[in-house]
């Protein structure tokens, strides 16, 4: 739903009546013939002015960005980058606690952070495979 500001702007555009005039060689305004005036078709606001030619495309405009398969090593490296940031956050939030306590909390939060990042990577990879039409890799699952 458009905001109040957008609605007022749209109403203002509809209120104005535009006249098409030409300035002749003597500098006087002359009304244009209605047949000569080219009326631009209004662009559809919902499509942001995109052409109808894109309707025929299947699967959207551009190819999705390649997503690598998830790996625990990549997730651990990312967690190693975030661990100091978590420690700094705990230092600002809990400055009165000892450094050992802040380090322990940082390690605990980082340990919880790693599996969730792996699950997010796995979800993004499976979504990428579905969008590109590839089959997902066979799941390792539990073996009996």
Secondary structure, DSSP 8 states (H G I E B T S, - for coil): ---HHHHHHHHHHHH-----EEE-TTS-EEE--TTT--------GGGTT--GGGGG-SS-SS---------HHHHHHHHHHHHHHHHHHHHHHTTTS-HHHHHHHHHHHHHHHHHHHHHHHHHHHHHHHHHHT-----------
